[in-house]
Amino acid sequence: MATTERAARIRAALQSARKTDAPVAGDGAREIRICAGTSCHASGRLAVQEALARELAARGLTDEVRIVETGCPGFCQQGPLLVVYPSGVFYPKLKPEHAADIVEASVVGDGVVEKLLYKDPETGERIAHEADIPFYARQTRVVMALNGRVDPYSIDDCLANGGYGSLAKVLAADDPEGVIAEVEASGLRGRGGGGFPTGRKWRRCRGSSGERHYVICNGDEGDPGAFMDRSLLEGNPHQVIEGMLIAAFAIGAQEGYVYTRREYPFAVERVSVAIAQARERGILGENVLGSGFGCDLRLAQGMGALVCGEATALVASIMGRRAEPTGEQVRLVESGLFGQPTNVNNVETYANVPWIIDHGAEAYAALGNGRGRGTKIFAVSGNVRHTGLVEVPMGTSPARIINDIVGGMLPGRQVKAVQFGGSSGGCLPAAAIDAPAGYDDLAERDLVMCSGGMIVIDDATCMVEFARSSLAFTSQESCGKCVPCRLGTMRMKEVLDRMVAGDGRQGDIELLEELAGYIKEGTVCALGGSAPTPLISALRSFRDEFEAHIDDKCCPAGQCKALITYYIDPEACTGCTLCAKKCPVGAITGEKKQPHVIDVGGCIKCDTCRQSCRFGAVKVRSGIQSAADTR
C-alpha cells in the first residue's frame, strides 16, 4: 500500500509539472480547436487556420481567442474541420473564405453559420454541435476521447485534461504486481493484430531475468487502410507515453523506444516534442515524479517496410540490423532488445492502459460486447458515406458500424464483403456482417483482425482483382528471408495476373490453394504466413467469380478490363455526342441525334464515356467479345 507521504509527494510533483494554467476544452475558454491531423492537413487545414488567425487579428481578438491545433478526431472525410469552444459548434469541409463568417457568428456572437454546419445525409438536417452528430454520438470513445480536444504540442494541455494522473496513481501505490493483475483482469489484448493478452505478456516479461528490461511501442502500422496508431501518436502522444511508463513500472523497465515510420512526419514531430516535454517536467528520467522509479524513452524511426511491424524485425531495426524476423520460437519477453527482456505492444494497446488504471478493470471489461473486452478503433474506408476512425466496444458487428455510424453505403452501392486487417486480413461476406467482430469471433472464421483496418467492399468490386492487389502488396513488401514468402507470394500473384488478363487456366484455383498452404506452413514469421489470407477468404466466399474468370473468360463484377466490353444501347442513346467528345482516343462515332457506336478495337476502357453519359446509354458487357459481336 502507498504511504501517505509517498502519495502526497507524487501528487505534488504532478501538480508542479503543470507550469501554466492551460484551459480545459469546454470549460468556458474561448478557443477555436482545428484538426491538424494528416487528413485535414492534406485537405487544406493550414490555409483555413491562417485565414482564421488573420480574421481574429483584424478584430483585435488574438489575445482573447486561441487557435489550438489538435489531432485527428476521426471524421476524416469531413476535413478540414474545427470546433468552436465553449459552444461546441462544429464546422466541417472548410475553406479560407469561411473564416470571417465563422468568427462573426460563433466567436464574436453566440450563433452559427447555418450553411456551413454538418448536414446529415439521411435526414438533410443541419447539426450544430459535434456531440449530436451520429458519427460521434454512436461511438464509445475511450482511447480517442481527447483526440481533437487536446493540443498534441502542449504537455500543459495534456495535464489540464487529466494526463499522467493514472501514472501518478500507479507510482503512489508502488505495486507493480498489482498493476499487472489489474491489466490481466481487464481482458485487454494486444491491439496490433495478434490479440495476445497484454497482462500475461507483462507478467512473463517481469519474471524474465536480465540486466535491463525494455519497453517498446510498435507504431510502424504498415497495413493499407490502417491509420489508427498514426492518429493517436499525432493527436495525443502523451497518452501513449503514459501507458508505456505504466508498463515500464510494471515490468521493471528502465528504458524504452517509440518506433514509428518516417512517412509519418507529424507523428515523428509530435512524439519527439512530447518526449522532450515529459523529460523536462520530470515525467521521464531517473526519478519519475519523485517516485524513485526511473525510465526514459527515445524515438526510433523505420523506413516504411511492412516487415518492421513484426516484433522481432522491429527489434532488429532498432539495433541497427537488417529488419528481418527471427522466427516465432524467439520470445522477446525473455530475450529481445540487446538480448534483454523486452515488452512490445502497439500504440493503441498502450493508449488503453491509463483508462484501465483510472476506471478499473471491471469497468473496462464491461465495455465489450460478447467475448470482447474494452473498445477497438477501426479505420473504416471504402464506398461508405463517411470514412474515418470509429471506436466501438470490442465485438461490435460490422453491420452496426456501417449502417449506424458511418452512414451506410454510397447511393447505388451495396456491401459485398468487409475486409479486416489490410493486406494480411481476410474478408467477411455480406451475409455474415451482422455477427460480432471480436478476436475470437473472427478467428472462428479463419480471419484475423490485425491492427484494425476495415475496408468495406462494394458490389462493384471484382474479388479476383481484390485478391490480386493484396498479393501484389505483400509480395513487394516481403523481406525476402524465407523462400515461401519471397517466391510463393510472387507465384500466386502471377497466376492471378493471368486470370484478370483473360488467360486463366484449368487447375489455377487448385494451384493457388496449394501455394497458399505452403506459404502458411513454411514462412518464418506470422506476417508472411498471413499473406494468402485475402485470397483464401475470397475463394471461400466468392469461388464462383474465380471460376467465371477461368471457365467463361468473364468478370462478373465488370471490372477487369481484359474481360469486359463497352457498348452503347441504341434505344437509350439520344445522339447528344457528349460521349464522343469526351472519348480521349476517338473510339466513338455517330451522327448527331442518332445512336452512336463504340469501336471495340480502339476502346481503351477508360470509363470516361460511361461516366459522361447522362442517359445511361453506355453500358459494360462482361466477357471477351469482338467488334462484330457488339455492333
C-alpha positions as CSV (number, residue, x, y, z in Angstrom):
1,M,0.0,0.0,0.0
2,A,1.2,3.5,-0.7
3,T,2.3,5.6,2.3
4,T,0.5,8.9,2.7
5,E,3.9,10.7,2.4
6,R,4.8,9.0,-0.9
7,A,1.4,9.6,-2.4
8,A,1.5,13.3,-1.4
9,R,5.0,13.7,-2.8
10,I,3.9,12.2,-6.2
11,R,0.8,14.3,-6.3
12,A,2.8,17.4,-5.6
13,A,5.3,16.5,-8.4
14,L,2.5,16.0,-10.9
15,Q,0.9,19.3,-9.9
16,S,4.2,21.2,-10.2
17,A,4.8,19.6,-13.7
18,R,2.0,21.8,-14.9
19,K,3.6,25.2,-15.2
20,T,0.8,27.1,-16.8
21,D,-3.0,27.2,-16.2
22,A,-3.8,25.7,-19.6
23,P,-7.6,25.8,-20.2
24,V,-9.6,22.6,-20.5
25,A,-11.5,22.4,-23.7
26,G,-15.2,23.1,-22.9
27,D,-14.6,24.8,-19.5
28,G,-15.5,28.3,-20.8
29,A,-12.3,29.2,-22.6
30,R,-12.8,30.9,-25.9
31,E,-11.0,28.7,-28.4
32,I,-11.1,27.5,-32.0
33,R,-9.7,24.0,-32.0
34,I,-8.9,23.0,-35.5
35,C,-7.9,19.5,-36.6
36,A,-4.2,19.3,-37.6
37,G,-4.1,15.6,-38.4
38,T,-2.7,14.3,-41.6
39,S,-6.0,14.1,-43.4
40,C,-7.2,17.6,-42.5
41,H,-3.8,19.0,-43.3
42,A,-3.8,17.4,-46.7
43,S,-7.2,18.9,-47.5
44,G,-6.2,22.5,-46.7
45,R,-6.2,22.9,-42.9
46,L,-3.2,25.3,-42.9
47,A,-4.9,27.8,-45.2
48,V,-8.1,27.8,-43.1
49,Q,-6.1,28.2,-39.9
50,E,-4.1,31.2,-41.4
51,A,-7.4,32.8,-42.5
52,L,-8.8,32.5,-39.0
53,A,-5.7,34.0,-37.5
54,R,-5.9,37.0,-39.8
55,E,-9.6,37.5,-39.1
56,L,-9.0,37.4,-35.3
57,A,-6.1,39.8,-35.7
58,A,-8.2,42.2,-37.7
59,R,-10.8,42.2,-35.0
60,G,-8.3,42.6,-32.2
61,L,-9.2,39.2,-30.7
62,T,-5.8,37.5,-31.0
63,D,-5.1,37.6,-27.2
64,E,-8.7,36.7,-26.3
65,V,-9.3,33.7,-28.6
66,R,-6.8,30.9,-29.0
67,I,-6.5,28.8,-32.2
68,V,-5.4,25.4,-31.0
69,E,-4.1,22.7,-33.3
70,T,-5.4,19.3,-32.3
71,G,-5.0,15.7,-33.5
72,C,-7.4,13.8,-35.7
73,P,-10.9,13.4,-34.2
74,G,-11.6,10.7,-36.7
75,F,-14.2,12.3,-39.1
76,C,-11.6,12.3,-41.8
77,Q,-13.9,12.7,-44.8
78,Q,-15.2,16.0,-43.4
79,G,-11.9,17.9,-43.2
80,P,-10.7,20.5,-42.7
81,L,-12.9,20.7,-39.6
82,L,-12.9,22.7,-36.4
83,V,-14.9,23.1,-33.1
84,V,-15.6,26.5,-31.5
85,Y,-15.4,26.5,-27.7
86,P,-17.2,26.9,-25.3
87,S,-20.2,26.5,-27.5
88,G,-19.1,23.2,-29.2
89,V,-20.2,24.3,-32.6
90,F,-18.8,22.0,-35.3
91,Y,-17.8,23.2,-38.8
92,P,-16.7,20.6,-41.5
93,K,-15.2,20.9,-45.0
94,L,-14.0,24.4,-44.5
95,K,-12.3,26.8,-46.9
96,P,-10.3,30.0,-46.1
97,E,-13.2,32.2,-47.2
98,H,-15.4,30.8,-44.5
99,A,-13.2,32.2,-41.7
100,A,-14.9,35.7,-41.5
101,D,-18.4,34.2,-41.2
102,I,-17.4,31.7,-38.5
103,V,-15.7,34.4,-36.4
104,E,-18.6,36.8,-36.7
105,A,-21.3,34.2,-35.9
106,S,-19.7,31.8,-33.5
107,V,-16.8,33.6,-31.8
108,V,-17.9,37.2,-31.6
109,G,-21.5,36.1,-31.3
110,D,-23.2,33.0,-30.0
111,G,-24.8,31.9,-33.2
112,V,-24.0,29.6,-36.1
113,V,-23.4,29.8,-39.8
114,E,-26.2,27.6,-40.9
115,K,-24.9,26.9,-44.4
116,L,-21.5,25.6,-43.0
117,L,-22.9,23.2,-40.5
118,Y,-22.7,19.5,-40.9
119,K,-25.6,18.1,-43.0
120,D,-26.9,14.6,-42.1
121,P,-27.1,12.7,-45.4
122,E,-30.1,10.7,-44.3
123,T,-32.4,13.4,-42.9
124,G,-30.9,16.5,-44.5
125,E,-30.9,18.2,-41.1
126,R,-28.1,20.7,-40.2
127,I,-26.5,19.7,-36.9
128,A,-24.7,22.4,-35.0
129,H,-22.9,20.5,-32.2
130,E,-20.2,17.9,-32.5
131,A,-21.7,15.7,-29.8
132,D,-25.0,15.5,-31.7
133,I,-23.6,14.2,-35.0
134,P,-24.4,10.5,-35.3
135,F,-20.9,9.6,-36.3
136,Y,-19.6,10.7,-32.9
137,A,-22.7,10.1,-30.8
138,R,-22.9,6.4,-31.6
139,Q,-19.3,5.6,-30.8
140,T,-17.8,4.7,-27.4
141,R,-14.7,6.7,-27.2
142,V,-12.2,5.6,-24.6
143,V,-8.8,5.8,-26.3
144,M,-9.8,8.6,-28.6
145,A,-11.7,10.6,-26.1
146,L,-9.2,13.5,-26.2
147,N,-8.2,13.3,-29.8
148,G,-9.5,16.5,-31.3
149,R,-9.6,18.2,-27.9
150,V,-6.0,18.5,-26.7
151,D,-3.1,20.2,-28.3
152,P,-0.5,17.5,-29.0
153,Y,2.3,20.0,-28.7
154,S,1.3,21.1,-25.2
155,I,2.0,19.0,-22.1
156,D,0.1,21.6,-20.2
157,D,-3.0,20.9,-22.2
158,C,-2.5,17.2,-21.6
159,L,-2.1,17.7,-17.8
160,A,-5.1,20.1,-17.6
161,N,-7.2,17.2,-19.1
162,G,-6.0,14.6,-16.6
163,G,-2.9,13.4,-18.3
164,Y,-0.4,11.4,-16.3
165,G,-2.9,11.1,-13.5
166,S,-3.0,7.3,-13.9
167,L,0.8,7.1,-13.8
168,A,0.8,9.1,-10.6
169,K,-1.8,6.7,-9.1
170,V,0.4,3.7,-10.0
171,L,3.6,5.2,-8.7
172,A,1.8,6.2,-5.4
173,A,0.6,2.6,-4.9
174,D,4.1,1.3,-5.6
175,D,2.7,-2.2,-6.5
176,P,3.9,-3.5,-9.9
177,E,2.3,-6.8,-9.4
178,G,-1.0,-5.1,-8.7
179,V,-0.8,-3.2,-12.0
180,I,-0.2,-6.4,-13.9
181,A,-3.1,-8.0,-12.1
182,E,-5.4,-5.1,-13.0
183,V,-4.4,-5.3,-16.7
184,E,-5.0,-9.0,-16.7
185,A,-8.4,-8.7,-15.1
186,S,-9.4,-6.0,-17.7
187,G,-9.1,-8.5,-20.5
188,L,-7.0,-6.1,-22.6
189,R,-5.5,-7.9,-25.6
190,G,-2.8,-6.6,-27.9
191,R,-4.4,-4.3,-30.5
192,G,-1.7,-4.7,-33.0
193,G,-3.1,-7.9,-34.6
194,G,-2.0,-10.9,-32.6
195,G,-4.5,-10.3,-29.8
196,F,-2.3,-11.8,-27.1
197,P,-3.4,-11.0,-23.5
198,T,-1.5,-7.9,-22.5
199,G,-1.2,-8.6,-18.8
200,R,0.1,-12.1,-19.4
201,K,2.8,-10.7,-21.6
202,W,3.8,-8.2,-19.0
203,R,3.9,-10.8,-16.3
204,R,6.2,-13.0,-18.4
205,C,8.5,-10.1,-19.1
206,R,8.6,-9.1,-15.5
207,G,9.5,-12.6,-14.5
208,S,12.4,-12.9,-17.0
209,S,15.9,-12.3,-15.7
210,G,18.2,-9.8,-17.3
211,E,20.4,-6.9,-16.6
212,R,17.9,-4.4,-18.0
213,H,14.3,-4.6,-19.1
214,Y,12.9,-2.7,-22.1
215,V,9.5,-1.4,-23.2
216,I,8.8,-0.8,-26.9
217,C,5.8,0.8,-28.6
218,N,5.2,-0.6,-32.1
219,G,3.9,2.3,-34.2
220,D,5.0,1.1,-37.6
221,E,1.5,0.4,-38.9
222,G,2.1,-0.7,-42.5
223,D,-1.2,-2.3,-43.4
224,P,-3.0,-0.5,-46.2
225,G,-6.1,1.3,-44.9
226,A,-4.9,1.4,-41.3
227,F,-4.1,4.8,-39.6
228,M,-5.3,4.4,-36.0
229,D,-1.8,4.3,-34.5
230,R,-0.7,7.3,-36.6
231,S,-3.7,9.3,-35.5
232,L,-3.1,8.5,-31.8
233,L,0.6,9.4,-32.0
234,E,-0.3,12.6,-33.8
235,G,-3.2,13.6,-31.6
236,N,-2.3,12.6,-28.1
237,P,1.3,11.3,-27.8
238,H,1.3,11.9,-24.0
239,Q,-1.4,9.3,-23.6
240,V,0.8,6.7,-25.3
241,I,3.8,7.7,-23.3
242,E,1.8,7.4,-20.1
243,G,0.7,3.9,-21.0
244,M,4.3,3.0,-21.8
245,L,5.5,4.3,-18.4
246,I,2.9,2.3,-16.5
247,A,4.0,-0.8,-18.4
248,A,7.7,0.0,-17.7
249,F,6.9,0.3,-14.0
250,A,5.0,-2.9,-14.0
251,I,7.7,-5.0,-15.8
252,G,10.7,-3.2,-14.2
253,A,11.9,-1.5,-17.4
254,Q,14.4,1.4,-17.3
255,E,14.4,2.3,-20.9
256,G,12.1,2.3,-23.9
257,Y,11.5,3.2,-27.5
258,V,8.6,4.6,-29.6
259,Y,9.1,3.1,-33.0
260,T,7.2,4.7,-35.9
261,R,7.8,5.1,-39.6
262,R,9.5,8.2,-41.2
263,E,6.5,8.5,-43.5
264,Y,4.5,9.8,-40.5
265,P,6.2,13.3,-40.2
266,F,3.5,14.7,-37.8
267,A,3.7,11.6,-35.6
268,V,7.5,11.8,-35.5
269,E,7.5,15.5,-34.7
270,R,4.8,15.4,-32.0
271,V,6.2,12.3,-30.3
272,S,9.6,14.0,-30.2
273,V,8.2,17.1,-28.7
274,A,6.1,15.1,-26.1
275,I,9.2,13.1,-25.0
276,A,11.2,16.3,-24.6
277,Q,8.4,18.0,-22.6
278,A,7.9,15.0,-20.4
279,R,11.6,14.7,-19.7
280,E,11.8,18.5,-18.9
281,R,8.9,18.2,-16.4
282,G,10.3,15.2,-14.5
283,I,7.8,12.7,-16.0
284,L,10.6,10.9,-17.8
285,G,14.1,10.3,-16.5
286,E,15.9,8.9,-13.4
287,N,13.2,9.9,-10.9
288,V,9.8,9.9,-12.4
289,L,7.5,12.3,-10.5
290,G,9.8,12.0,-7.5
291,S,8.9,8.3,-7.0
292,G,12.4,6.8,-7.2
293,F,11.4,4.9,-10.3
294,G,13.4,5.8,-13.4
295,C,12.6,5.3,-17.1
296,D,13.5,7.2,-20.2
297,L,12.1,6.9,-23.8
298,R,13.6,7.5,-27.2
299,L,12.1,7.8,-30.7
300,A,13.2,5.3,-33.3
301,Q,12.2,5.6,-37.0
302,G,11.8,3.0,-39.6
303,M,11.9,3.5,-43.4
304,G,8.5,2.1,-44.2
305,A,9.0,-1.6,-44.6
306,L,5.9,-3.6,-43.8
307,V,8.0,-6.3,-42.1
308,C,9.1,-3.8,-39.4
309,G,5.6,-4.2,-37.9
310,E,6.6,-7.7,-36.9
311,A,8.1,-7.5,-33.4
312,T,11.4,-9.3,-33.9
313,A,12.1,-7.4,-37.1
314,L,11.3,-4.2,-35.3
315,V,13.7,-5.0,-32.6
316,A,16.4,-5.8,-35.1
317,S,15.7,-2.4,-36.8
318,I,16.2,-0.5,-33.5
319,M,19.5,-2.3,-33.0
320,G,20.7,-1.1,-36.5
321,R,20.4,-4.5,-38.1
322,R,18.5,-5.7,-41.2
323,A,14.8,-5.7,-40.4
324,E,14.2,-9.5,-40.7
325,P,12.1,-11.6,-38.4
326,T,13.9,-14.2,-36.3
327,G,11.1,-16.7,-36.0
328,E,8.2,-17.4,-33.7
329,Q,10.3,-19.5,-31.5
330,V,12.0,-16.3,-30.2
331,R,10.3,-14.9,-27.1
332,L,11.1,-11.2,-26.8
333,V,9.9,-11.1,-23.2
334,E,12.9,-13.3,-22.4
335,S,15.5,-12.1,-25.0
336,G,14.6,-9.1,-27.0
337,L,16.3,-5.8,-27.5
338,F,20.1,-6.2,-26.9
339,G,19.3,-9.7,-25.7
340,Q,17.4,-8.4,-22.7
341,P,13.7,-9.0,-21.6
342,T,11.5,-6.7,-23.8
343,N,7.8,-5.9,-23.9
344,V,6.4,-4.9,-27.2
345,N,2.9,-3.6,-27.6
346,N,1.3,-1.4,-30.2
347,V,0.2,2.2,-29.9
348,E,-3.5,1.5,-29.2
349,T,-2.7,-1.1,-26.6
350,Y,-0.6,1.3,-24.5
351,A,-3.2,4.1,-25.0
352,N,-5.8,1.9,-23.3
353,V,-3.8,1.4,-20.1
354,P,-4.3,4.8,-18.4
355,W,-8.1,4.4,-18.7
356,I,-7.9,1.0,-17.2
357,I,-5.9,2.2,-14.2
358,D,-8.2,5.2,-13.7
359,H,-11.5,3.5,-14.0
360,G,-10.7,-0.1,-13.0
361,A,-10.5,-3.5,-14.8
362,E,-14.2,-4.3,-14.2
363,A,-15.4,-1.1,-15.9
364,Y,-13.1,-1.7,-18.9
365,A,-14.2,-5.3,-19.3
366,A,-17.8,-4.2,-19.2
367,L,-17.3,-2.1,-22.3
368,G,-17.0,-5.1,-24.6
369,N,-19.8,-6.9,-26.5
370,G,-19.9,-10.7,-26.0
371,R,-16.5,-12.2,-25.6
372,G,-14.6,-9.0,-26.4
373,R,-13.3,-6.6,-23.7
374,G,-12.8,-2.9,-24.0
375,T,-13.1,-0.9,-27.2
376,K,-11.4,-1.2,-30.6
377,I,-10.6,1.6,-33.1
378,F,-11.3,0.7,-36.7
379,A,-10.1,2.7,-39.7
380,V,-13.1,2.5,-42.0
381,S,-12.7,3.0,-45.7
382,G,-14.4,2.0,-48.9
383,N,-17.5,3.3,-50.6
384,V,-19.3,4.3,-47.4
385,R,-20.7,7.7,-46.7
386,H,-18.2,8.6,-44.0
387,T,-14.7,7.2,-43.9
388,G,-12.6,7.7,-40.8
389,L,-11.8,6.4,-37.3
390,V,-14.5,4.6,-35.4
391,E,-14.1,3.5,-31.8
392,V,-16.7,0.9,-30.6
393,P,-17.0,-1.8,-28.0
394,M,-15.0,-4.9,-28.9
395,G,-17.3,-7.3,-30.7
396,T,-19.5,-4.7,-32.4
397,S,-20.7,-6.1,-35.7
398,P,-19.5,-4.6,-39.0
399,A,-23.2,-4.0,-39.9
400,R,-23.7,-1.6,-37.0
401,I,-20.5,0.3,-37.8
402,I,-21.5,0.6,-41.5
403,N,-25.2,1.4,-41.1
404,D,-25.4,3.2,-37.8
405,I,-22.1,5.1,-37.5
406,V,-20.6,5.8,-41.0
407,G,-23.9,6.4,-42.6
408,G,-24.2,3.3,-44.8
409,M,-23.0,2.8,-48.3
410,L,-22.8,5.4,-51.0
411,P,-26.0,5.7,-53.1
412,G,-26.4,2.8,-55.5
413,R,-23.9,0.6,-53.7
414,Q,-24.3,-2.5,-51.6
415,V,-22.0,-4.3,-49.2
416,K,-20.3,-7.3,-50.8
417,A,-17.8,-8.0,-48.1
418,V,-15.8,-6.4,-45.3
419,Q,-12.0,-6.9,-45.2
420,F,-10.3,-6.8,-41.8
421,G,-6.6,-6.2,-41.4
422,G,-5.4,-4.9,-44.7
423,S,-3.1,-7.0,-46.9
424,S,-2.9,-9.8,-44.3
425,G,-6.6,-9.9,-43.4
426,G,-9.4,-11.8,-44.9
427,C,-12.9,-10.7,-46.0
428,L,-16.2,-11.4,-44.3
429,P,-19.1,-11.8,-46.8
430,A,-22.1,-9.6,-46.6
431,A,-24.2,-12.4,-45.2
432,A,-22.1,-12.5,-42.1
433,I,-21.6,-8.9,-41.2
434,D,-24.3,-8.9,-38.6
435,A,-22.1,-11.2,-36.5
436,P,-19.8,-9.9,-33.7
437,A,-16.3,-8.9,-34.8
438,G,-14.0,-9.7,-31.9
439,Y,-10.7,-11.5,-32.0
440,D,-12.2,-14.9,-31.2
441,D,-15.3,-14.3,-33.4
442,L,-13.1,-13.7,-36.4
443,A,-10.7,-16.5,-35.6
444,E,-13.6,-19.0,-35.8
445,R,-14.0,-17.9,-39.4
446,D,-10.2,-18.2,-40.0
447,L,-9.9,-14.5,-40.1
448,V,-7.7,-12.1,-38.2
449,M,-8.5,-8.5,-37.0
450,C,-4.9,-7.4,-37.4
451,S,-4.4,-3.8,-36.4
452,G,-8.0,-2.7,-37.2
453,G,-8.1,-1.6,-40.9
454,M,-11.7,-2.2,-42.1
455,I,-12.3,-1.9,-45.8
456,V,-15.9,-2.0,-46.9
457,I,-16.0,-3.8,-50.3
458,D,-19.0,-2.9,-52.5
459,D,-20.8,-4.9,-55.1
460,A,-18.8,-3.4,-58.0
461,T,-15.6,-5.0,-56.8
462,C,-14.0,-7.9,-58.5
463,M,-12.9,-10.4,-55.8
464,V,-10.2,-11.8,-58.1
465,E,-8.7,-8.4,-58.5
466,F,-9.1,-7.8,-54.8
467,A,-7.0,-10.9,-54.1
468,R,-4.5,-9.9,-56.8
469,S,-4.0,-6.4,-55.4
470,S,-3.5,-7.8,-51.9
471,L,-0.8,-10.2,-53.0
472,A,0.8,-7.5,-55.1
473,F,1.4,-5.6,-52.0
474,T,2.6,-8.5,-49.8
475,S,4.9,-9.9,-52.5
476,Q,6.5,-6.5,-52.9
477,E,6.8,-6.0,-49.1
478,S,8.3,-9.4,-48.4
479,C,11.6,-9.0,-46.6
480,G,13.0,-11.9,-48.7
481,K,14.3,-14.0,-45.8
482,C,12.3,-17.2,-46.5
483,V,11.5,-18.8,-49.8
484,P,7.8,-19.5,-49.3
485,C,7.1,-15.8,-48.7
486,R,9.6,-14.4,-51.1
487,L,8.7,-16.6,-54.1
488,G,5.4,-18.1,-53.1
489,T,3.5,-14.8,-53.0
490,M,5.1,-13.8,-56.3
491,R,3.9,-17.0,-58.0
492,M,0.4,-16.6,-56.6
493,K,0.3,-13.0,-57.9
494,E,1.4,-14.2,-61.4
495,V,-1.4,-16.7,-61.5
496,L,-3.9,-14.0,-60.6
497,D,-2.4,-11.6,-63.1
498,R,-3.2,-14.2,-65.8
499,M,-6.7,-14.6,-64.6
500,V,-7.6,-10.9,-64.7
501,A,-5.9,-10.7,-68.1
502,G,-8.2,-13.4,-69.5
503,D,-5.7,-16.1,-69.6
504,G,-6.9,-18.2,-66.6
505,R,-6.3,-21.9,-66.9
506,Q,-8.0,-25.0,-65.6
507,G,-6.2,-26.0,-62.4
508,D,-5.3,-22.4,-61.4
509,I,-7.6,-22.4,-58.4
510,E,-6.1,-25.6,-57.1
511,L,-2.6,-24.3,-57.7
512,L,-3.4,-21.2,-55.7
513,E,-4.7,-23.3,-52.8
514,E,-1.6,-25.5,-52.9
515,L,0.7,-22.5,-52.9
516,A,-1.3,-20.8,-50.0
517,G,-0.8,-23.9,-47.9
518,Y,3.0,-24.0,-48.5
519,I,3.2,-20.3,-47.5
520,K,1.1,-20.6,-44.4
521,E,3.1,-23.6,-43.1
522,G,6.6,-22.6,-44.3
523,T,7.2,-19.0,-43.5
524,V,9.4,-17.7,-40.7
525,C,7.0,-15.2,-39.3
526,A,3.3,-14.8,-38.9
527,L,3.3,-11.8,-41.3
528,G,4.4,-13.9,-44.2
529,G,2.1,-16.8,-43.2
530,S,-0.9,-14.5,-43.3
531,A,-0.1,-13.2,-46.8
532,P,-2.5,-15.7,-48.6
533,T,-5.4,-14.9,-46.2
534,P,-7.2,-12.4,-48.5
535,L,-7.1,-15.0,-51.3
536,I,-8.2,-17.9,-49.2
537,S,-11.2,-16.0,-47.7
538,A,-12.2,-14.7,-51.2
539,L,-12.1,-18.2,-52.6
540,R,-14.2,-19.5,-49.7
541,S,-17.0,-17.0,-50.2
542,F,-16.6,-16.0,-53.9
543,R,-15.2,-19.1,-55.7
544,D,-17.8,-18.6,-58.5
545,E,-16.1,-15.4,-59.5
546,F,-12.7,-17.1,-59.9
547,E,-14.3,-19.9,-61.9
548,A,-16.0,-17.4,-64.2
549,H,-12.7,-15.8,-65.0
550,I,-11.3,-19.2,-66.0
551,D,-14.3,-21.0,-67.5
552,D,-16.2,-18.2,-69.1
553,K,-13.5,-15.6,-69.6
554,C,-15.7,-13.0,-68.0
555,C,-15.6,-10.8,-64.9
556,P,-19.0,-10.9,-63.2
557,A,-18.3,-7.5,-61.5
558,G,-17.4,-5.9,-64.8
559,Q,-14.1,-4.5,-63.6
560,C,-11.3,-6.5,-65.2
561,K,-10.5,-4.6,-68.4
562,A,-9.4,-7.6,-70.4
563,L,-12.7,-9.3,-69.7
564,I,-15.2,-6.5,-70.4
565,T,-16.5,-4.6,-73.4
566,Y,-18.1,-1.2,-73.6
567,Y,-21.1,-0.7,-75.9
568,I,-23.9,1.8,-76.4
569,D,-27.5,0.8,-76.1
570,P,-29.1,2.3,-79.3
571,E,-32.5,2.5,-77.7
572,A,-31.2,4.7,-74.8
573,C,-28.8,6.8,-76.9
574,T,-30.1,10.2,-77.8
575,G,-27.2,11.1,-80.0
576,C,-26.1,14.0,-77.8
577,T,-22.5,13.4,-78.9
578,L,-21.1,14.1,-75.4
579,C,-19.5,10.7,-75.1
580,A,-17.8,11.1,-78.5
581,K,-16.4,14.5,-77.4
582,K,-15.1,13.1,-74.1
583,C,-13.5,10.0,-75.5
584,P,-9.7,10.5,-75.4
585,V,-8.9,8.2,-78.3
586,G,-11.8,9.0,-80.7
587,A,-13.3,5.5,-80.5
588,I,-16.9,6.6,-80.6
589,T,-18.7,7.6,-83.8
590,G,-22.2,8.6,-84.9
591,E,-24.3,11.4,-86.2
592,K,-25.9,14.0,-84.0
593,K,-29.3,12.8,-82.7
594,Q,-28.5,9.3,-83.9
595,P,-27.3,6.3,-81.9
596,H,-23.6,6.2,-81.5
597,V,-21.2,3.2,-81.7
598,I,-18.0,2.3,-79.8
599,D,-15.2,0.8,-81.8
600,V,-14.2,-2.1,-79.6
601,G,-10.7,-2.3,-81.2
602,G,-9.9,1.3,-80.4
603,C,-11.5,1.5,-77.0
604,I,-9.1,1.8,-74.1
605,K,-11.8,1.1,-71.5
606,C,-11.1,4.2,-69.5
607,D,-14.8,4.5,-68.5
608,T,-15.0,8.2,-69.5
609,C,-17.9,7.6,-71.8
610,R,-20.0,5.8,-69.2
611,Q,-19.3,8.5,-66.6
612,S,-20.2,11.3,-69.0
613,C,-23.4,9.8,-70.4
614,R,-26.4,11.4,-68.8
615,F,-28.9,8.9,-70.2
616,G,-27.3,5.6,-69.1
617,A,-26.8,4.5,-72.7
618,V,-23.2,3.5,-72.3
619,K,-23.0,0.0,-70.8
620,V,-20.5,-2.6,-69.9
621,R,-20.8,-6.2,-71.1
622,S,-18.8,-8.9,-69.3
623,G,-16.8,-11.3,-71.4
624,I,-14.3,-11.2,-74.3
625,Q,-16.1,-10.2,-77.5
626,S,-15.1,-9.0,-80.9
627,A,-16.1,-5.7,-82.6
628,A,-18.6,-7.6,-84.7
629,D,-20.4,-9.0,-81.6
630,T,-21.1,-5.5,-80.3
631,R,-22.4,-3.8,-83.4
